[in-house]
Amino acid sequence: MSHEYTLTELEQKICVTGAKMRHNSNRSAGIRNDKRAGQRSNKDVDVVGLAGELAVAKYLNLYPDLTIFVRKGGADLVTHTHKSIDVKTTFYDNGKLLAHCDKKYENIDIFVLVTDKFYPTVVIRGWAKKEQLVNDDKIGGIGHGKAYLMEQDELNPIDLLCFKSKSVNDKEIPKRYPDNSKDDLSGYRI
């Protein structure tokens, strides 16, 4: 089961500004953009990549990594149980989750696939453990080399990666209202 998410205006500004800063930082350090999206600009790739990270962070209730320092590889997000997540975003609606065969992904536990529906809307398609994706059975061609590949229907539903509490201290959590006007959370300790 996938989850569609539309970024707010503020989140879009964060993506544009953060992508520009990351791009400048990484390129000045000699780290090339690993884009695979043919006609797309480096800016588009960076913006949509950060949009995917923000959407997954928000859905999983994680704080996104908004740092700008030079990086090559590593986790995009870290869960509350210290699992490292690499978010892979593609422009293709039917895109596959892919990881490069020449990388070790030593510090990654989970891969999440996000597709760009029509920016600022993205779709979280699902996830896979590193062992599910990074193995010889998943090697396939991508037109200019080989990669580990998983089809969307092979991915675990994103809901299986979430912890969604329905009760606290054996009390059912009441329905939340958007403006908080009717919320009554008295008596609930976390």
Number of C-alpha atoms within 10 A of each C-alpha: 13 16 16 14 21 16 18 11 10 8 16 19 13 18 24 17 13 18 24 18 16 20 22 15 16 18 13 11 11 10 14 12 14 8 13 13 13 6 7 11 11 16 14 18 21 22 24 27 21 27 29 29 26 26 25 27 20 13 16 18 14 15 14 16 14 16 10 15 10 15 13 10 12 13 19 20 24 19 16 12 6 9 13 18 25 23 24 22 27 23 20 12 15 12 18 22 27 24 22 14 17 9 10 11 17 9 14 19 17 23 25 25 28 32 26 22 18 12 16 18 17 25 21 26 25 23 28 22 15 18 9 17 23 23 12 10 10 16 18 15 10 12 8 7 9 16 22 22 24 22 13 19 11 15 22 17 19 20 15 11 16 12 10 10 8 10 11 12 10 8 10 11 14 12 10 12 10 8 7 8 8 11 12 13 11 6 9 13 7 5
